[in-house]
Amino acid sequence: MNNNFFKHKIGIETHIRLNTKNKLFCSCENNTTDAAIINENICAICTGTPGILPNLNLECVDMGIKLSSALNCDIPKILCFDRKHYDFPDMGKMRQTTTESTPLGKNGGLQLSEVIVTFEKLALEEDAAQTIKTACSFTINDNRAGSPLMEITTSPCFSTSNQVIEYLKVLKNLCGALKIVDTSNSSSVRSDINISVQYIINKEIIQGERVEIKNMNSLSGIKQALAFEFARHEQLLLENKIILRETLGWNATDGKTYFMRSKEEENDYLFIPEYDIAPINIEHRIISQDNPFNFFFKIKELEQLDEDRLNRLFDLLSILDFNIFIFETDISKIKFLIDIFSIEFLQNKINVKQANLIFELFKQKKTDLKQIKKNMHDLNESFDLFMFNIEIKFINLELIKEFIMKIKTEHKDETKDFLLKIIVQHFAKILPNQKINFTEVLQILN
C-alpha cells in the first residue's frame, strides 16, 4: 500500500468592483469601461495629488455592509482606514487606502455543496490605475484609480478547482442579486488564487511554499491555471526541489503561468493609519445580524431548495424586486414563487401583492402550477394577437372588451380571471396615449 500522496490547499482573494455612481473618495464618475476615453474621469484625488483630502462615499460603505451581512460576517461599529504602501506605477501616491485594521466583515461563512467557505476579511479599498503597455510606450490610465472595491479573502479552505468554481459562481450571483456589482461587466469580479501543496510521505508532511496567481477573471482560466500549478508543485516536491514564494500571472495562450515578482509579506506594505480620514461610527448603518439576507444560506444549508430552484432564484433576483423573496420565511411559498416567476411572461407584469394572491389560490387548492402554466399558455396566444393589433394601430375599447369576454366565456377559471387583471393593468401602463378607459375594462372582470 502506497502511503505517499499530495494534499492541495487553495485560498481566494476576490476583488469585486462596487456598482456605485461615484468613486470611493471623490465625485468622479465610477466608469471603468474600456470605451471610456483615457484619463477622462479623474481629479486630483484620483491621481493622488499631495495636499488634497479624500471625501468618503458612504454608498460604498453601505454596499460593503450589505455584502458582509449576507456572508454572515462580524461587522465593526467603528470603521478606520489605513495606508498600504507599495512602489508600483499604477498607484500615483505610492499607497493604497484600505480598511486593513477594521475590515467591514470578518469570520463569515458560506455553506457550499462540498465545503464550508470561511472568510478571513472583507475589506473596502480603492482600486489602482490601469497600466497600458505596448512595444514602445507605457501609459497610466487613472479612470479606474479610486474605484471602490470589496476585497473578499477566504481561508485556504478549498482543495479542488470544482469547489473554487462553485464558490465564485455563487459569490457573483449573490453580488448581482444584492445589486452591488454590475455582473455583465467581465472585469467587475477578479480573483487572486493562492495555492500550496503538501507532500505526505509515510505520515511525514513536506510543506510546499505558497504562490499566488494574480488577476484571474475567467472560470475556465482558473481551472486550467490550478491544474498547471498543482502539477508543477508536485513535480518539484517529487524531485526534492525548492518551490519559490512568488506572484505569478496566467498566459491563457500558452497554458502556463509566468513569473511576475517575489511574493510580498504583510509587513512589506508598512501599514499605518490613514490620518486624512477620521474613524467613522457605522453602528447605525449596520443591518441586524438576524437579517433576512442570511435566509438564502439557511435554505441552502437545510437543503430545502434543490440546485435547479436555487440557480433560478439567483437568476430571478437579478431582474425582480429583491423584497419579493428576501423577507419571506415560508419555504413552500419560496418554492412556489420561484416557479411562478420562472414563467417568463409574468416576470415584468406581476408584483409582490399579486404574487401573494396567486399563492393564496394555490394554497386553497383552487389551482396548481400546471394549471397556471396552461392558463398562461392560452393567454399568451391571445396576448400575442392582441399585441399584433396594437402594432398595426387597430385598437379600441370594444376590441379590448371583446378580447376579455372571449377568454372569460371560453375559460371559466378563478386563476385566469386574476391573471387577466394583471394583463389589463399591464395594458394600462403600455397604452397611456390610447385614451381607453381601463377602469371600465376592469369592471368587466369584477
Backbone hydrogen bonds, N-H to C=O, Kabsch-Sander energy under -0.5 kcal/mol:
donor,donor_aa,acceptor,acceptor_aa,energy
3,N,1,M,-0.6
5,F,200,I,-1.9
7,K,198,Q,-2.6
9,K,196,S,-2.4
10,I,158,F,-2.1
11,G,194,N,-2.7
13,E,192,D,-2.6
14,T,12,I,-0.6
14,T,152,I,-2.7
15,H,190,R,-3.3
16,I,14,T,-0.6
16,I,150,M,-2.2
17,R,188,S,-2.8
18,L,16,I,-0.7
18,L,148,P,-2.0
19,N,180,I,-2.9
20,T,18,L,-1.7
23,K,28,C,-1.7
24,L,146,G,-2.7
30,N,21,K,-2.6
31,N,29,E,-1.9
32,T,30,N,-0.6
36,A,33,T,-1.2
40,E,37,I,-1.5
42,I,40,E,-0.9
47,T,43,C,-1.9
48,G,45,I,-0.9
49,T,44,A,-2.7
52,I,49,T,-1.5
53,L,51,G,-0.5
55,N,25,F,-2.4
57,N,24,L,-2.6
58,L,56,L,-0.8
60,C,57,N,-1.2
61,V,57,N,-0.8
62,D,58,L,-2.2
63,M,59,E,-2.1
64,G,60,C,-2.2
65,I,61,V,-2.4
66,K,62,D,-2.2
67,L,63,M,-2.1
68,S,64,G,-2.6
69,S,65,I,-2.6
70,A,66,K,-2.0
71,L,67,L,-1.7
72,N,69,S,-1.6
73,C,68,S,-2.7
74,D,106,K,-3.4
79,L,280,I,-3.2
80,C,78,I,-0.5
82,D,98,T,-3.5
83,R,272,I,-3.5
84,K,82,D,-0.6
84,K,96,Q,-2.9
85,H,83,R,-0.7
85,H,269,Y,-2.6
86,Y,94,M,-1.2
88,F,86,Y,-1.0
91,M,88,F,-1.6
94,M,91,M,-2.2
96,Q,84,K,-2.8
98,T,82,D,-2.2
98,T,96,Q,-0.6
99,T,124,L,-0.6
102,T,80,C,-0.6
104,L,122,L,-1.3
105,G,122,L,-1.2
106,K,74,D,-1.3
107,N,119,F,-0.9
108,G,119,F,-0.5
109,G,71,L,-1.6
110,L,117,V,-2.1
112,L,110,L,-0.6
112,L,115,V,-2.4
117,V,110,L,-3.2
117,V,115,V,-0.7
119,F,108,G,-2.0
120,E,153,T,-2.5
121,K,153,T,-1.4
122,L,105,G,-2.3
123,A,151,E,-2.5
125,E,149,L,-2.3
126,E,97,T,-1.6
127,D,147,S,-2.1
129,A,90,D,-3.2
130,Q,141,N,-2.7
132,I,130,Q,-0.5
132,I,139,T,-3.2
133,K,131,T,-0.6
134,T,137,S,-2.4
139,T,132,I,-2.8
141,N,130,Q,-3.2
141,N,139,T,-0.6
142,D,140,I,-0.7
144,R,141,N,-0.7
146,G,127,D,-2.3
147,S,144,R,-2.2
149,L,125,E,-2.9
150,M,16,I,-2.2
151,E,123,A,-3.3
151,E,149,L,-0.5
152,I,14,T,-3.4
152,I,150,M,-0.7
153,T,121,K,-2.8
153,T,151,E,-0.7
154,T,12,I,-2.6
154,T,152,I,-0.5
155,S,118,T,-2.3
157,C,155,S,-2.6
158,F,10,I,-2.0
164,V,160,T,-1.4
165,I,161,S,-2.6
166,E,162,N,-2.3
167,Y,163,Q,-2.2
168,L,164,V,-2.4
169,K,165,I,-2.1
170,V,166,E,-2.4
171,L,167,Y,-2.8
172,K,168,L,-2.2
173,N,169,K,-2.5
174,L,170,V,-2.6
175,C,171,L,-2.5
176,G,172,K,-2.1
177,A,173,N,-2.5
178,L,174,L,-2.4
179,K,176,G,-0.9
180,I,175,C,-2.1
181,V,175,C,-0.9
183,T,181,V,-1.3
185,N,182,D,-1.6
186,S,184,S,-0.7
188,S,185,N,-2.1
189,V,186,S,-0.6
190,R,15,H,-2.2
191,S,216,M,-3.2
192,D,13,E,-2.9
193,I,191,S,-0.5
193,I,213,I,-2.4
194,N,11,G,-3.0
194,N,192,D,-0.6
195,I,211,V,-2.3
196,S,9,K,-1.9
198,Q,7,K,-3.0
199,Y,206,I,-2.8
200,I,5,F,-3.1
200,I,198,Q,-0.6
201,I,199,Y,-0.6
201,I,204,E,-3.1
202,N,200,I,-0.6
203,K,3,N,-0.5
204,E,201,I,-2.2
206,I,199,Y,-2.6
206,I,204,E,-0.5
207,Q,205,I,-0.6
208,G,197,V,-2.2
208,G,206,I,-0.6
211,V,195,I,-2.1
212,E,246,E,-2.1
213,I,193,I,-2.8
214,K,212,E,-0.6
214,K,248,L,-3.0
216,M,191,S,-3.4
217,N,215,N,-0.5
222,I,218,S,-2.4
223,K,219,L,-2.1
224,Q,220,S,-2.2
225,A,221,G,-2.8
226,L,222,I,-2.4
227,A,223,K,-2.0
228,F,224,Q,-2.4
229,E,225,A,-2.6
230,F,226,L,-2.7
231,A,227,A,-1.9
232,R,228,F,-2.1
233,H,229,E,-2.9
234,E,230,F,-2.6
235,Q,231,A,-2.0
236,L,232,R,-2.1
237,L,233,H,-2.5
238,L,234,E,-2.3
239,E,235,Q,-1.7
240,N,237,L,-1.1
241,K,236,L,-3.2
244,L,242,I,-0.6
246,E,244,L,-0.9
247,T,261,R,-3.4
248,L,212,E,-3.8
249,G,258,Y,-2.6
251,N,256,K,-2.9
252,A,250,W,-0.8
255,G,251,N,-1.9
256,K,251,N,-1.4
258,Y,249,G,-2.0
260,M,247,T,-2.5
261,R,247,T,-1.5
263,K,245,R,-1.5
268,D,265,E,-1.4
269,Y,266,E,-1.5
270,L,267,N,-0.8
272,I,83,R,-1.3
274,E,81,F,-2.4
275,Y,273,P,-1.1
277,I,274,E,-1.4
280,I,79,L,-2.6
282,I,77,K,-2.8
282,I,280,I,-0.8
283,E,77,K,-0.8
285,R,282,I,-1.4
286,I,282,I,-0.7
286,I,283,E,-1.0
291,N,288,S,-1.2
294,N,291,N,-1.2
295,F,292,P,-1.7
296,F,293,F,-1.1
297,F,294,N,-0.5
298,K,294,N,-1.7
299,I,295,F,-2.6
300,K,296,F,-2.1
301,E,297,F,-2.6
302,L,298,K,-2.2
303,E,300,K,-1.2
304,Q,299,I,-2.1
305,L,299,I,-0.6
310,L,306,D,-2.4
311,N,307,E,-2.4
312,R,308,D,-2.2
313,L,309,R,-2.5
314,F,310,L,-2.0
315,D,311,N,-2.0
316,L,312,R,-2.7
317,L,313,L,-2.3
318,S,314,F,-0.9
318,S,315,D,-0.7
319,I,316,L,-1.6
320,L,316,L,-2.4
324,I,321,D,-1.8
325,F,322,F,-1.2
326,I,322,F,-2.1
327,F,323,N,-0.9
328,E,325,F,-1.8
331,I,329,T,-0.8
334,I,330,D,-2.3
335,K,331,I,-2.4
336,F,332,S,-2.0
337,L,333,K,-3.1
338,I,334,I,-2.3
339,D,335,K,-2.0
340,I,336,F,-2.9
341,F,337,L,-2.7
342,S,338,I,-0.8
343,I,340,I,-1.1
344,E,342,S,-1.0
346,L,343,I,-1.9
347,Q,343,I,-0.7
347,Q,344,E,-0.9
349,K,346,L,-1.7
350,I,346,L,-1.1
355,A,351,N,-2.4
356,N,352,V,-2.3
357,L,353,K,-1.8
358,I,354,Q,-2.2
359,F,355,A,-2.0
360,E,356,N,-1.9
361,L,357,L,-1.9
362,F,358,I,-2.2
363,K,359,F,-2.9
364,Q,360,E,-2.0
365,K,362,F,-1.3
366,K,361,L,-2.2
367,T,361,L,-0.7
372,I,368,D,-2.4
373,K,369,L,-2.8
374,K,370,K,-2.3
375,N,371,Q,-2.9
376,M,372,I,-2.7
377,H,373,K,-2.0
378,D,374,K,-2.4
379,L,375,N,-2.9
380,N,376,M,-2.4
381,E,377,H,-1.6
382,S,378,D,-1.6
383,F,379,L,-3.2
384,D,380,N,-3.0
385,L,381,E,-1.7
386,F,382,S,-2.5
387,M,383,F,-3.0
388,F,384,D,-1.8
389,N,385,L,-2.0
390,I,386,F,-1.8
391,E,387,M,-2.3
392,I,388,F,-1.6
393,K,390,I,-1.8
394,F,389,N,-2.4
395,I,393,K,-1.2
400,I,396,N,-1.8
401,K,397,L,-2.4
402,E,398,E,-2.6
403,F,399,L,-2.5
404,I,400,I,-2.3
405,M,401,K,-2.8
406,K,402,E,-2.1
407,I,403,F,-1.5
408,K,404,I,-2.5
409,T,405,M,-2.4
410,E,406,K,-2.3
411,H,407,I,-2.4
413,D,411,H,-1.0
417,D,413,D,-2.2
418,F,414,E,-1.8
419,L,415,T,-2.7
420,L,416,K,-2.4
421,K,417,D,-1.6
422,I,418,F,-1.5
423,I,419,L,-2.0
424,V,420,L,-2.8
425,Q,421,K,-2.7
426,H,422,I,-1.9
427,F,423,I,-2.4
428,A,424,V,-2.2
429,K,425,Q,-1.0
429,K,426,H,-0.5
430,I,426,H,-2.1
431,L,427,F,-2.0
434,Q,431,L,-1.3
438,F,436,I,-1.4
441,V,437,N,-1.2
442,L,438,F,-2.6
443,Q,439,T,-1.4
444,I,440,E,-0.7
444,I,441,V,-1.0
445,L,441,V,-0.6
445,L,442,L,-0.8
446,N,442,L,-0.6
446,N,443,Q,-0.6
